[in-house]
Amino acid sequence: MSFTVAIVGRPNVGKSTLFNRLVGKKLALVDDTPGVTRDRRPGDAKLIDLRFRIVDTAGLEEAGPDTLEGRMRAQTEAAIEEADLTLFVVDAKMGLMPLDKTFGELLRRSGKPVVLVANKSEARGSDAGFYDAFTLGLGEPVPISAEHGEGMIDLRDAIVEAIGEEKAFPEPEEEAETNVDVPASAVGGEEEEEDAEPAYDETKPLRVAIVGRPNAGKSTLINRFLGEDRLLTGPEAGITRDSISVEWDWRGRTIKMFDTAGMRRKARVVEKLEKLSVADTLRAIRFAETVVIIFDATIPFEKQDLQIVDLVLREGRAAVLAFNKWDLVENPQAVLADLREKTERLLPQARGIRAVPISGQTGYGLDKLMQNIIETDRVWNKRISTAKLNRWLEGVQVQHPPPAVSGRRLRLKYMTQVKARPPAFMISCTRPEALPESYVRYLTNGLRADFQMPGVPIRIHFKASENPFEGRKKRR
């Protein structure tokens, strides 16, 4: 993207609605409650023929630095500092407030280009608020309706004028000529072995979601990874509301990490805003490849912790447990042994799941956590050749034959892997509906142990084998 734009303004003027309009998706939570947005949320914006990076911010409020509102303001000021241009949104329907004038002065002192945006200009009686915005001394306001998409062409023209044509429409860089390696198979070399297991791609970006109960330390952990206070943190529970994505490199690999809102028990989630936050967290889980479930090491294995792990596995994601706040644990060796025993006992559906003690506050164990994330993703992407699977299937049936049901022996004939991410297998057999659940668990645990697939969901589907003589008339 050629330039970055920050959207700022006091609470409840429609910043997140404008952000969603410009990115073309409902990424930011929108509600009538003031102060919904708390963190900086970036996105790729498209406005007519303009392409730029846009950052949604928390509503500007006057508050002390030690308060939640003060930390939110610090995040907004950091976004203004990093942006090339600021969209200062005011509410034309409500008119100017003292806060608008205070923060208008702050933007003037920043020295950055500012476009004054009069939102909700479609409302009856908004003319007075629109003309009142001239008194801010930030130039002519652009009347828009973020909700209905009115005034977008005028906003585009104002942005181009403020940022300059050269920066708004940079010349495309010429692509350098590169030498393309031709595969040996394309020039008559050796062909790849049929049904070979594909190599794991260690260069592709990896999407990781951080989930857990409120106040488990999710945002603190990501800030420690980034080495900066990128996400809002504090002693208050439930600070994070949106699922915020950040990118960074770990040993040359791009990691896209999603911070999410804390998930409380469903019975306790009664407010509409919290329901929206939880729904946003569920979307982040489904979009991610690996999910790190943060446990508070001082109070681990609450009922909600187990339900979150079960949810992640049912969604088919690769899961890693992180016991956070390890710096507060006394007698860590004994506690670690106890946690590992409880992990095996309380999470039988994820036998072998990787669990790492960490401290987001001090940085302890973060490198080991990333290694376990990569290893779990490798297993989640694993493919096994059909030949190996059928040799394995034959062996496990010799060791433990399928039971007889209603006096008739069940036969497992053929096995193949139908997909990865997570690993899923299909077994052709007689009477699949009669196969006991205990034998399915036996096969699942055998696959997990014999092919080194700890901690990831494994799906096995059974299909009735076709009878080649079905439909033929019996000979007399």
C-alpha positions, 0 to 999 in steps of 0.5 A: 500500500502506498500510504497509511490513513488513521481514522480518529475522533471522539467516541460514537461518531462512526469511525468503525462504520467508515472503516468497514465501508472503506475495507469492504468488510465488517471487520470492526465491531459496530454498536450504539454503545460509545467506546466499542473500539479499543485497539488499533485495527489495520485494514486494506482500503479501497476508495474508487481508484485509491488503494491505501492502508487504513487504521481504525482507532479508539475514540479520543477521550481526556483521561489520565495515563494510568486509566483504561481510557488514557491507555486507549488514547495513547494507542490512538496517538501512536496511530496518528504518529505512524500514519501519513494522513488522518481522517478526523471524523465529527458528528454532523448530526450532534454538532461539535463537542468540546472534545472535538475542539481539543483534539482538533488542536492536537491534530494541528500540532501533529503537523500531519495532513488532516481531512475533516470528515462530517459524518451522518450528514444525511440526517435531518438537521445536520447542516448546522453541525456541518457548518460548525465544523469550519470553526475547527480550522482544519479546512472544509469538512467533507460531508459523508454518510459512512452507513449509507456510502454517501459522499465517498467520491468527495472523500476520495478527492479530499484525500488525494488533495491532502496526500498529493497525487504522487503519493496517492498514485505511485508509479508501479515498480518494474519487476526484475528479471528472475531465473526460473528453476525448471523442475527436472520432470519437465525436461525428462528427469526422474519422475516423482514417486507416485503417491509420495508424501508432500514436503511441508512448506516452511515459507508460507505465512502461518495464521495463529489465533490466541484465545482463552478466558478473560485476563489470561494475558493474551494481549500481553503475550502478543506485545512481548512477541512484537517487542512493543505495546501494540495492543492495549493491556491492563489489569482490567478483564475483558479489555480486548473486544475486536479480533486484531491481527498483527504480522511479524517474522519469526526466523524468516517466516511470516506469522499473522497472529490474531488477538481475540476477546476473552471467552466467558461461559455462555450463560454469563454472556448477556450483553449484545457487545460481548456476544459480538466479541465472542462471535468475532473470536469464533471467526478468528478461530475458523480463519486460523491454522493453529490456535494457542489456548492461553491458560492462567497457570495460577488457576488452570483447567477451569471448566471454561478452559476445557470447553475452549479446547474442545471448541478449537478441536471440534473446529478442526484447528491445530491446538497448542496449550500455553500456561501463562504467568509462569513467573508467578508459579512457586515450585515450577517443577512440581506444578509442571508435572501436575499440569501435564498429568491433568492435560492427559487426563482431562483432554483425552480427545487431544492425546499428546497435545503440546503444552508449554509454560510461558510468561508473556510479562517476562518473555520466558518460554516464547521461543519454545512456544513458537517451535511447538506452534510450527511443529503442530502446524507441520503435523496438521498439514501431514499427508500419509501415502495410501500404501503406508496406510493400507499396510498399517490397516492390515497390521492393526487388524491382525493385532486387534480384529474388528468385533463380530456384530450380530454374529457377522465379522466386520471387515476393513478393506481399504484406507486412504487419506482424503485431506489434510488440515486436519488429517482426514481418512476414509476406510472402505468396510462392510457395514460401517454403521455397525462399527463400535465407537470403541474400535474407532477410538482404537484406530484413531489412537493407533494412527496418532501413535504410529504416524506421530500425529500428537495433539491434532484432530483426526477424522476417520470416515467409513464407507460401505464397499460396493458389491460388484454383483449387486443388481444382477439377477440370481442364476437359477 
